[in-house]
Amino acid sequence: MHQRSIKKSLPGLERLEEKRLLSVGPSTRHLAHLESGARAATSPADTSSASAAGGQGVETPDIPQKKPTTGFLMYRITNPNQYNKGMTPPFAQVLVQANQPVPGQVYNILSVVARNGTAQTFNASSGFYVRFPTSNYTVPILTGSQQWKPGQRIVFYVLTKEYYPLPSEVHSGFEFDLGGARSVAIPGPSAIALRIKYDPATFSRTLDSIVAFGQGNQGGVGAYYGLPNTAINEFLFAQTNRSDFAGYF
């Protein structure tokens, strides 16, 4: 049998250092963006915004780095003390929506509690307002001869057919304008009560019971023992040195 000669040869090798990344395209631009020290948006809110915009990121404003020095700010009570841990009804209540509930209808209730943590009594001329982010309806917190005394708590609520009516569980909440300083109180999972039949004759007592003794407050012992309750807040003077305030605009 005729045998073919075997010719040994070495293929030309491309030098690794001579390979370069593509000069165009989103991958290299993104790499250069990260190498330059810029921060990439990775939060769920950023990704959902990009999806809603057809894949294009939506630029969001930066949160101010300096607190207001006048007015008041709303804080979530994360470390209850002997002054703000009590949750004893009855509470004053403010409905933060234009549409009035229909007797006999079943609603979900979303609410937050706000405590006056100052030593000052406020009235209708103090300029306190609240609104819900999905509505342009702004509600004065105090009207007529109403007062908000030191240590007093007020429940702010909406009645809804939705499970959780806020657009974001992280950034959205009841928006307060407290004497010129604007804050948001984010309700969180402790603040929702489901399938409540509305009876105007008994609703105020029902809401008091939900806030003080419901599951969100661990049957009434949550606030007292400092257990997690994302619906309990208080407001203080803006100059107060606190690091756990709910946020400002």
LINDANOR-V17381 format. One record per residue. SS is DSSP state (H for helix, E for strand, - for the rest). PHI is phi in whole degrees, 0 to 359 (* if undefined). D_LAST is the distance of its C-alpha to the last C-alpha in whole Angstrom. Layout:
# LINDANOR-V17381
ss | phi | d_last
SS | PHI | D_LAST
SS | PHI | D_LAST
This chain:
# LINDANOR-V17381
ss | phi | d_last
- | * | 90
- | 288 | 89
- | 260 | 86
- | 282 | 83
- | 285 | 82
- | 265 | 79
- | 255 | 77
- | 276 | 74
- | 215 | 72
- | 248 | 68
- | 290 | 65
- | 289 | 63
- | 259 | 60
- | 275 | 57
- | 295 | 55
H | 299 | 52
H | 291 | 50
H | 274 | 51
- | 286 | 49
- | 234 | 46
- | 293 | 43
- | 302 | 42
- | 276 | 41
- | 227 | 39
- | 112 | 37
H | 294 | 33
H | 295 | 35
H | 289 | 36
H | 296 | 33
H | 295 | 30
H | 298 | 33
H | 295 | 32
H | 296 | 28
H | 289 | 28
H | 293 | 31
- | 280 | 29
- | 96 | 27
- | 286 | 24
- | 267 | 22
- | 270 | 22
- | 278 | 20
- | 234 | 22
- | 285 | 19
H | 304 | 20
H | 296 | 17
H | 293 | 18
H | 293 | 22
H | 292 | 22
H | 294 | 20
H | 295 | 23
H | 295 | 25
H | 294 | 24
- | 264 | 24
- | 74 | 28
- | 94 | 27
- | 267 | 25
- | 295 | 22
- | 253 | 18
- | 286 | 16
- | 248 | 13
- | 289 | 10
- | 286 | 10
- | 285 | 7
- | 304 | 7
- | 268 | 10
- | 236 | 11
- | 290 | 9
- | 297 | 10
- | 255 | 13
- | 232 | 14
- | 79 | 13
E | 223 | 12
E | 230 | 10
E | 270 | 12
E | 236 | 14
E | 280 | 16
- | 279 | 19
- | 264 | 21
- | 230 | 24
- | 300 | 25
- | 239 | 27
- | 294 | 30
- | 267 | 28
- | 246 | 25
- | 271 | 27
- | 285 | 29
- | 224 | 28
- | 254 | 31
- | 286 | 31
- | 277 | 31
- | 246 | 28
E | 292 | 26
E | 227 | 25
E | 230 | 22
E | 277 | 23
- | 255 | 19
- | 198 | 21
- | 280 | 24
- | 285 | 26
- | 276 | 29
- | 294 | 30
- | 260 | 34
- | 305 | 36
- | 90 | 38
- | 282 | 35
E | 259 | 34
E | 229 | 30
E | 264 | 28
E | 249 | 25
E | 246 | 22
E | 214 | 21
E | 227 | 19
E | 248 | 20
E | 236 | 18
E | 251 | 20
E | 283 | 20
- | 269 | 21
- | 263 | 21
- | 260 | 25
- | 250 | 24
- | 264 | 25
E | 249 | 22
E | 222 | 24
H | 297 | 23
H | 275 | 23
H | 283 | 20
- | 75 | 17
E | 258 | 16
E | 226 | 15
E | 215 | 14
E | 215 | 14
E | 259 | 14
- | 295 | 13
- | 272 | 16
- | 222 | 17
- | 269 | 16
- | 275 | 18
E | 256 | 16
E | 244 | 18
E | 290 | 19
- | 290 | 19
- | 239 | 22
- | 226 | 25
- | 59 | 28
- | 262 | 30
- | 295 | 27
E | 228 | 26
E | 243 | 23
- | 273 | 26
- | 304 | 25
- | 83 | 25
- | 284 | 25
E | 250 | 23
E | 234 | 22
E | 263 | 22
E | 249 | 19
E | 211 | 21
E | 229 | 22
E | 249 | 25
E | 218 | 26
- | 269 | 28
- | 276 | 26
- | 292 | 26
- | 218 | 22
- | 283 | 21
- | 274 | 17
- | 291 | 17
- | 214 | 16
- | 280 | 17
- | 254 | 15
- | 251 | 11
- | 260 | 12
- | 182 | 12
E | 289 | 12
E | 260 | 9
E | 252 | 10
E | 246 | 10
E | 253 | 12
- | 61 | 14
- | 101 | 11
E | 260 | 8
E | 258 | 6
E | 226 | 6
E | 237 | 8
E | 254 | 12
- | 275 | 13
- | 295 | 17
- | 74 | 19
H | 292 | 23
H | 288 | 24
H | 258 | 22
E | 250 | 24
E | 237 | 28
E | 257 | 30
E | 55 | 33
E | 256 | 33
E | 281 | 35
- | 276 | 34
- | 233 | 36
- | 301 | 35
- | 286 | 38
- | 236 | 36
H | 297 | 33
H | 300 | 31
H | 290 | 34
H | 297 | 33
H | 294 | 29
H | 303 | 30
H | 294 | 32
H | 296 | 30
H | 293 | 27
H | 273 | 29
H | 234 | 32
- | 282 | 31
H | 297 | 31
H | 298 | 27
H | 252 | 28
H | 51 | 31
H | 72 | 34
H | 107 | 32
- | 254 | 33
H | 300 | 29
H | 295 | 27
H | 295 | 30
H | 261 | 31
- | 76 | 28
- | 286 | 28
- | 301 | 25
- | 214 | 23
- | 278 | 20
- | 255 | 20
E | 257 | 20
E | 225 | 17
E | 213 | 17
E | 244 | 15
E | 226 | 16
E | 297 | 16
- | 299 | 13
- | 285 | 16
- | 299 | 17
- | 277 | 18
- | 227 | 17
- | 254 | 16
- | 248 | 15
E | 292 | 12
- | 291 | 11
- | 140 | 7
E | 221 | 4
- | 259 | 0
